Amino acid sequence: MTGLDSAAVGEAREAQGVREAARGAREAQGAGAGGAHGSKPGAGAIPDGGPHPAPRSGPHPGPDSAAPSPVRPRATLALVSAATAVTLMNYTAPMVTLPGTAAALHTPLSGQAWLLNGTPLGLAALLLVAGSLADDYGRRRIFLAGTLALGLTTALGALTTSTWQFTLARIAQGAASAALLASALGLIVHAFPSPRGRLHATGVWGAFVSGGIAAGPLVAAALPNWRTGYGVLGALALLLAALGTRTLAESRAPRGGRPDIPGALTFGLALVALVAALTLGRDGWLRAPVGLLLAAAVALIAVFVAVERRSGTPMIDLALLRHRRFLASSAGGLFTGLAVIAVFSYLPSVVQRTLHLSPLATAGLLLLWSGLSFGVALQVKRLTIPPRGQLALGFALHAVGALTMLGAIGSGSWTRLLPGLIIGGVGSGLLNGALPLLAVESVPRARAAMGSGAQQTLRYIGSSVGVALTIALATSGGHLAHGTNLALLVSAGLAVTGAIGVLVLRDRK
């Protein structure tokens, strides 16, 4: 064969390859169009080595996507934010219904910490594992499972007849909330891959955290009784679960391996032991059961660390503890729970008992704090202050607000609370707006759900410990006004510690 003939044959083969590639591209496009109507995605794909068709317009699923289903950013943000708000409504409903619930369930004063701590306990115990499961097995799947479970367990909580039944129902609600909240930011990061989009979306999501905190007590107080309130919240969660099946696109960042069940068990048991010790400590810190529970908590944390170091798919990558941004995010979550959530979880109950306000009036008073928090969190994205600076400022404002409220409970007038609620509300809005953005920026994008789960785990650990500590302080000495002043002083001190912590943990240059 001559050189000319060889060239002709080569050109013919090349032309044939081009025709086959073009035909493959048309088939792939046809399959993609059919996939939108129910055909299996990927049918008619181009053979290996052939040229790939040009990508179609529309949102790119990103490197951590598990399925080519279309991403609907605005719809995703709206549904995820609404579900988050319902979760926080469920969380904060006992703020104004605690006296009625305790009376209906015959719960003694020393046991009321469990009525408040059930949900944060379930949240803190499972947020880390829920974040890992969401990244590995699908954020949409875990989110919908959590939303459905939240609806069912909240409705069942309305039917409980004893303190231990209600506490177990609240723990189950916390576990369901963990699946929802840990996967929520992962879904948002997947839907908004650009830094500007993440800034906007996390700000909106953080505002709905504040919105849920504001709406929960109002809804609970406006309904005939606490049982009706839980029934309504359960129905809302079930409705959002149904809507989510048609709205959300799946995404994941699988690592392979099995879920970290030993890590989840040791961490959850450690948290239960710690909260139980703090709750029992109110009746005497030197008693043997309190010491044994504290020792068990320390030992279980040590076992948890050992388990995580050996696990192929740990709940949390311990190497992140060497990164200052991750530590700042974690410290922000922890001290938000300890200083802010704890004191405002118990303050409404104190207001009802000492200032003799109705549940609805108490919810309206609390709305001044939580409503301001919602508005400020929506505007955080417009600030030029970096997230770490926003956290420090938020903690400082909470400290000022707590100090401003000193003496208000014993004054006999609810107006004495107003300045502190206003200042604290602005601080809380800064915290809620900055925390979600710092959570997703402190870890690789593919591990967004784990980063969110880690921060929120510490947030609700802080809440669980803080609520137990606040009740112990507020009820110490038998004088509620004096005890509340002591709790507010401790809250202010913890907030100042949090502000210093997030400023010290700035990135090295």
HUDA-V830648 format. One record per pair of residues at least 24 apart in sequence whose C-alpha atoms are under 8 Angstrom apart, sorted by the first residue. I is the first residue (numbers start at 0). J is the second residue. Records with the same first field share a line. If there is no record, write none. Layout:
I: J + J
This chain:
20: 45 + 49 + 50
24: 51 + 52
40: 67
60: 189 + 190 + 250
61: 189 + 192
62: 445
63: 189 + 250 + 251 + 252 + 445
64: 189 + 249 + 250 + 251 + 252
65: 137 + 249 + 250 + 251 + 252
66: 248 + 249 + 250
68: 248 + 249
69: 248
70: 190 + 247 + 248
71: 190 + 246 + 247 + 248
72: 187 + 190 + 191
74: 246 + 247
75: 186 + 187 + 190 + 246 + 247
76: 187 + 200 + 204
78: 239 + 242 + 243 + 246
79: 183 + 187 + 204
80: 203 + 204 + 207 + 208
81: 207 + 239
82: 146 + 179 + 236 + 239
83: 179 + 180 + 183 + 204 + 207 + 208 + 211
84: 207 + 208 + 209 + 210 + 211 + 212
85: 211 + 215 + 232 + 235 + 236
86: 149 + 176 + 211
87: 208 + 211 + 212 + 215
88: 211 + 212 + 213 + 214 + 215 + 216 + 232
89: 153 + 215 + 229 + 232
90: 118 + 119 + 212 + 215
91: 211 + 212 + 215 + 216 + 344
92: 215 + 216 + 218 + 219
93: 216 + 219
94: 216 + 344 + 345 + 346 + 347 + 348
95: 216 + 219 + 220 + 347 + 348 + 358 + 359 + 361 + 362
96: 216 + 219 + 220 + 225 + 358
97: 348
98: 348
99: 225
100: 225
101: 162
103: 160
104: 160 + 161 + 162
105: 161 + 162
106: 162
109: 278 + 279 + 281
110: 278
112: 278 + 466 + 467 + 470
113: 166 + 278
114: 162 + 165 + 166 + 169
115: 344 + 466
116: 463 + 466 + 467
117: 166 + 167 + 168 + 169 + 170 + 173
118: 169 + 170 + 171 + 172 + 173 + 174
119: 170 + 173 + 459 + 460 + 462 + 463
120: 170 + 173 + 270 + 271 + 459 + 460 + 463
121: 169 + 170 + 171 + 172 + 173 + 174 + 177
122: 170 + 173 + 174 + 175 + 176 + 177 + 456 + 459
123: 177 + 267 + 270 + 455 + 456 + 457 + 458 + 459 + 460
124: 174 + 263 + 266 + 267 + 270 + 456
125: 174 + 177 + 178 + 263 + 267 + 456
126: 174 + 177 + 178 + 180 + 181 + 452 + 453 + 455 + 456
127: 181 + 263 + 314 + 315 + 449 + 452 + 453 + 456
128: 258 + 259 + 263 + 314 + 452
129: 177 + 178 + 181 + 182 + 449 + 452
130: 178 + 181 + 182 + 314 + 448 + 449 + 450 + 451 + 452 + 453
131: 258 + 313 + 314 + 315 + 448 + 449
132: 258
133: 178 + 181 + 182 + 185 + 251 + 448 + 449
134: 182 + 185 + 250 + 251 + 252 + 253 + 445 + 446 + 447 + 448 + 449
135: 251 + 252 + 253 + 254 + 255
136: 251 + 252 + 253
137: 249 + 250 + 251 + 252
138: 182 + 183 + 185 + 186 + 249 + 250 + 251 + 448
139: 182 + 186 + 247 + 248 + 249 + 250
140: 249
141: 178 + 179 + 182
142: 178 + 179 + 180 + 182 + 183
143: 179 + 240 + 243 + 244
144: 175 + 178 + 179 + 240
145: 174 + 175 + 176 + 177 + 178 + 179
146: 175 + 176 + 178 + 179 + 236 + 237 + 239 + 240
147: 236 + 237 + 240
148: 172 + 175
149: 175 + 176 + 233 + 236 + 237
150: 232 + 233 + 234 + 235 + 236 + 237
151: 233 + 237
152: 233
153: 229 + 230 + 232 + 233
154: 229 + 230 + 231 + 232 + 233 + 234
156: 226 + 229
157: 225 + 226 + 227 + 228 + 229 + 230
158: 226
177: 452
180: 451 + 452
181: 448 + 449 + 451 + 452 + 455
182: 448 + 451 + 452
183: 448
184: 435 + 439 + 447 + 448 + 451
185: 446 + 447 + 448 + 451
186: 250
188: 439 + 444 + 447
189: 250
197: 436
198: 380 + 436
199: 380
201: 432 + 435 + 436
202: 376 + 377 + 378 + 379 + 380 + 432 + 433 + 435 + 436
203: 376 + 377 + 432
204: 435
205: 376 + 377 + 431 + 432 + 433 + 434 + 435
206: 372 + 373 + 374 + 375 + 376 + 377 + 428 + 431 + 432
207: 373
208: 373 + 431
209: 369 + 370 + 372 + 373 + 376 + 428 + 431
210: 369 + 370 + 372 + 373
212: 369
213: 365 + 366 + 368 + 369 + 370 + 373
214: 366
216: 359 + 362
217: 359 + 362 + 363 + 366
220: 358 + 359 + 362
221: 359
251: 445
252: 445 + 446
254: 312
255: 312
256: 311 + 312
257: 312
258: 312 + 313
259: 310 + 312 + 313 + 314
261: 303 + 306
262: 303 + 306 + 307 + 313 + 314
263: 314
265: 299 + 300 + 302 + 303
266: 299 + 300 + 303
268: 296 + 299
269: 295 + 296 + 297 + 298 + 299 + 300
270: 296 + 460
271: 296
272: 296
273: 464
274: 463 + 464 + 467
277: 464 + 467 + 468
278: 467 + 468 + 471
280: 471
281: 471 + 475
314: 449
315: 449 + 453
319: 442
323: 504 + 505 + 506
324: 437 + 441 + 504 + 505 + 506
325: 438 + 441 + 442
326: 504
327: 387 + 500 + 501 + 502 + 504 + 505
328: 434 + 437 + 438 + 441 + 454 + 501
329: 453 + 454 + 457 + 458
330: 457 + 497 + 500 + 501
331: 390 + 434 + 454 + 458 + 497 + 501
332: 434 + 454 + 455 + 456 + 457 + 458 + 459 + 461
333: 454 + 457 + 458 + 459 + 460 + 461 + 462
334: 458 + 461 + 493 + 494 + 496 + 497
335: 394 + 430 + 458 + 461 + 462 + 494 + 497
336: 457 + 458 + 459 + 460 + 461 + 462 + 463 + 465
337: 458 + 461 + 462 + 463 + 464 + 465 + 466 + 490 + 493
338: 461 + 465 + 489 + 490 + 491 + 493 + 494
339: 397 + 427 + 490 + 494
340: 462 + 465 + 466
341: 461 + 462 + 463 + 465 + 466 + 469
342: 465 + 466 + 469 + 486 + 487 + 490
344: 466
345: 466 + 469 + 470
349: 408 + 479
350: 408
353: 408 + 409 + 411 + 479 + 480
354: 408 + 411 + 412 + 413
365: 420
367: 417 + 420 + 421 + 424
368: 420 + 421 + 423 + 424 + 425
369: 424 + 427
370: 424
371: 421 + 424 + 425 + 428
372: 424 + 425 + 426 + 427 + 428 + 429 + 431
373: 428
374: 428
375: 425 + 428 + 429 + 432
376: 428 + 429 + 430 + 431 + 432 + 433
377: 432
379: 429 + 432 + 433
380: 432
386: 433 + 434 + 436 + 437
387: 433 + 437 + 501 + 502 + 505
388: 501 + 502
389: 429 + 430 + 433
390: 429 + 430 + 433 + 434 + 498 + 501
391: 497 + 498 + 499 + 501 + 502
392: 426 + 429 + 498
393: 425 + 426 + 427 + 428 + 429 + 430 + 498
394: 426 + 427 + 430 + 494 + 495 + 497 + 498
395: 426 + 494 + 495 + 498
396: 422 + 423 + 425 + 426
397: 422 + 423 + 424 + 426 + 427 + 491 + 494
398: 423 + 490 + 491 + 492 + 494 + 495
399: 423 + 491
401: 487 + 488 + 490 + 491
402: 487 + 488 + 491
404: 487
405: 484 + 487 + 488
406: 480 + 484
408: 480 + 483
409: 480 + 481
